[in-house]
Amino acid sequence: MKWLTAAGAAAALAVGGATVLGVGWRGVLLLLAFFVSGSLLTRGGGRRNARQVLANGGVAAVAALLGSWPAFAGAVAAAAADTWATEIGAHSPTPPRLITSGAAVTPGADGGVTLLGTGGGVLGAAMIGALFFLLGPRPGWGGVVVAGAGVLGMLIDSLLGATLQGPDDRWLNNDGVNLAMTLAGAAIAAVGWRLCC
């Protein structure tokens, strides 16, 4: 598969298997929506390795095995939001600004955000939120909760990138940041679901 290395494909199968066991085929549709859209948006169609797959999908797989639809969807929404923000933001006509200080930074810098990229991330999270609304356990505000968790996860990713990752990966590398971001998305969605749905 052109979007995955051999090890990445094995990791994707593991994540997909955990999803089927935990939340069923509807969860796989959410994963596919994230994976296919993110791969189509990725410049040059880069191939994801096992670490990248697990960093973006590992939390969702664990949430699925625990039977938590909202946490699963929140993790996927955060991963989708971050991927869409990164790839769409790369086309921004204005330079990114550091989320912590507002200082202009070079494109691709950790913690840099653009209006175009942020808008793209909101759309990515909204896509997963809409699918959750259609396929999830019950209607109501669940889709909004999941989409909001995705957006907050994306912003947390940028904050971690600006503070704990930085140019030399001094505390976290990109995979670690992505893992933390999806964990945040899962936790926010789970808490939001309990509060409102």
Phi, psi and omega per residue, in radians:
M1 nan 2.299 -3.000
K2 -1.249 -0.296 -3.104
W3 -1.631 -0.119 -3.086
L4 -2.386 2.530 2.922
T5 -1.304 3.024 3.125
A6 -1.057 -0.784 3.112
A7 -1.169 -0.626 3.098
G8 -1.122 -0.683 3.103
A9 -1.115 -0.710 3.115
A10 -1.113 -0.730 3.124
A11 -1.146 -0.684 3.119
A12 -1.124 -0.661 3.086
L13 -1.125 -0.677 3.112
A14 -1.130 -0.772 3.111
V15 -1.112 -0.762 3.120
G16 -1.113 -0.704 3.112
G17 -1.108 -0.740 3.099
A18 -1.105 -0.653 3.130
T19 -1.132 -0.789 3.119
V20 -1.063 -0.776 -3.138
L21 -1.117 -0.654 -3.026
G22 -1.532 -0.831 -3.047
V23 -2.207 -0.021 3.036
G24 1.506 -2.987 -3.021
W25 -1.144 -0.446 3.129
R26 -1.105 -0.638 3.087
G27 -1.145 -0.634 3.105
V28 -1.092 -0.624 3.105
L29 -1.100 -0.670 3.074
L30 -1.124 -0.777 3.113
L31 -1.060 -0.774 -3.137
L32 -1.103 -0.692 3.112
A33 -1.053 -0.769 3.093
F34 -1.123 -0.880 -3.026
F35 -1.139 -0.831 -3.095
V36 -1.175 -0.800 -3.127
S37 -1.124 -0.750 3.133
G38 -1.126 -0.680 3.135
S39 -1.192 -0.678 3.120
L40 -1.173 -0.585 -3.133
L41 -1.377 -0.439 -3.040
T42 -1.146 2.200 3.131
R43 -1.083 2.255 3.132
G44 1.337 -0.009 3.110
G45 1.023 0.736 -3.093
G46 -0.919 2.572 -3.120
R47 -1.602 2.293 -3.116
R48 -1.542 2.393 3.107
N49 -1.644 -3.127 -3.068
A50 -1.089 -0.718 -3.130
R51 -1.097 -0.711 3.132
Q52 -1.165 -0.722 3.122
V53 -1.088 -0.793 -3.110
L54 -1.242 -0.584 3.106
A55 -1.125 -0.619 -3.123
N56 -1.601 -0.478 -3.046
G57 -2.038 -0.153 -3.074
G58 -1.112 -0.766 3.134
V59 -1.125 -0.717 3.105
A60 -1.062 -0.713 3.141
A61 -1.102 -0.766 3.129
V62 -1.136 -0.757 3.119
A63 -1.058 -0.684 3.115
A64 -1.104 -0.803 -3.137
L65 -1.101 -0.502 3.090
L66 -1.421 -0.085 3.097
G67 1.377 0.341 -3.117
S68 -1.738 1.684 3.099
W69 -1.010 -0.845 -3.111
P70 -1.071 -0.773 3.139
A71 -1.120 -0.726 3.086
F72 -1.003 -0.907 -3.099
A73 -1.153 -0.625 3.108
G74 -1.107 -0.687 3.098
A75 -1.134 -0.754 3.129
V76 -1.160 -0.694 3.128
A77 -1.100 -0.702 3.115
A78 -1.132 -0.751 3.119
A79 -1.103 -0.727 3.125
A80 -1.145 -0.776 -3.140
A81 -1.050 -0.781 -3.136
D82 -1.120 -0.753 -3.129
T83 -1.157 -0.826 3.127
W84 -1.078 -0.725 -3.133
A85 -1.082 -0.761 -3.129
T86 -1.116 -0.861 -3.034
E87 -1.306 -0.696 3.108
I88 -1.290 -0.663 3.124
G89 -1.101 -0.401 3.112
A90 -1.105 -0.326 3.141
H91 -1.683 0.147 -3.095
S92 -1.131 2.332 3.093
P93 -1.306 -0.272 3.115
T94 -1.897 2.599 -3.118
P95 -1.197 2.621 3.097
P96 -1.206 2.754 3.097
R97 -2.164 2.499 -3.111
L98 -1.126 2.280 -3.055
I99 -1.127 -0.426 -3.090
T100 -1.504 -0.541 -3.035
S101 -2.206 -0.283 -3.086
G102 1.430 0.044 3.139
A103 -1.239 2.463 3.116
A104 -1.175 2.399 3.117
V105 -2.309 2.923 -3.138
T106 -1.290 2.625 3.101
P107 -0.962 2.373 -3.132
G108 1.571 -0.084 -3.138
A109 -1.182 2.455 3.117
D110 -1.085 2.301 3.127
G111 1.492 -0.010 3.109
G112 -1.457 2.398 -3.141
V113 -2.281 2.666 3.031
T114 -2.279 2.787 3.091
L115 -1.103 -0.747 3.140
L116 -1.105 -0.797 -3.132
G117 -1.128 -0.724 3.126
T118 -1.110 -0.724 3.074
G119 -1.070 -0.712 3.084
G120 -1.090 -0.696 3.115
G121 -1.128 -0.683 3.089
V122 -1.075 -0.714 3.110
L123 -1.120 -0.718 3.115
G124 -1.083 -0.767 3.106
A125 -1.160 -0.661 3.133
A126 -1.136 -0.624 3.102
M127 -1.052 -0.804 3.134
I128 -1.197 -0.675 3.098
G129 -1.066 -0.711 3.125
A130 -1.147 -0.717 3.106
L131 -1.146 -0.670 3.093
F132 -1.094 -0.727 3.115
F133 -1.040 -0.716 -3.103
L134 -1.342 -0.607 -2.975
L135 -1.944 -0.230 -3.020
G136 -1.235 -3.080 -3.009
P137 -1.170 -0.536 3.087
R138 -2.824 2.735 -3.096
P139 -1.320 -3.006 -3.137
G140 2.037 -2.457 -3.061
W141 -1.555 0.084 -3.068
G142 -0.989 -0.722 -3.140
G143 -1.108 -0.682 3.116
V144 -1.165 -0.720 3.120
V145 -1.055 -0.809 -3.123
V146 -1.130 -0.793 3.119
A147 -1.077 -0.751 3.113
G148 -1.101 -0.682 3.092
A149 -1.108 -0.657 3.108
G150 -1.112 -0.766 3.137
V151 -1.131 -0.776 3.125
L152 -1.121 -0.676 3.070
G153 -1.050 -0.738 3.104
M154 -1.053 -0.765 -3.141
L155 -1.168 -0.653 3.073
I156 -1.107 -0.670 3.075
D157 -0.997 -0.821 3.138
S158 -1.133 -0.690 3.130
L159 -1.118 -0.779 3.096
L160 -1.130 -0.673 3.113
G161 -1.069 -0.643 -3.112
A162 -1.372 -0.464 -3.011
T163 -1.888 -0.819 -3.050
L164 -1.776 -0.306 3.128
Q165 -1.677 -1.228 3.102
G166 1.166 -3.106 -3.030
P167 -1.169 -0.356 -3.074
D168 -1.990 0.278 -3.124
D169 0.871 0.767 -2.963
R170 -1.151 -0.533 3.130
W171 -2.082 -0.733 -3.138
L172 -2.312 2.502 2.974
N173 -1.620 -3.125 -3.060
N174 -1.074 -0.662 3.128
D175 -1.143 -0.689 3.102
G176 -1.125 -0.698 3.097
V177 -1.117 -0.753 3.135
N178 -1.119 -0.683 3.095
L179 -1.084 -0.793 3.132
A180 -1.125 -0.666 -3.134
M181 -1.133 -0.755 3.132
T182 -1.230 -0.583 3.064
L183 -1.109 -0.720 3.099
A184 -1.117 -0.776 3.120
G185 -1.050 -0.730 3.118
A186 -1.110 -0.799 -3.107
A187 -1.145 -0.750 -3.135
I188 -1.114 -0.750 3.130
A189 -1.134 -0.722 -3.136
A190 -1.108 -0.778 3.138
V191 -1.173 -0.784 3.123
G192 -1.048 -0.679 3.119
W193 -1.102 -0.750 -3.134
R194 -1.130 -0.605 -3.065
L195 -1.350 -0.557 -2.973
C196 -2.107 -0.316 -2.929
C197 -2.031 nan nan
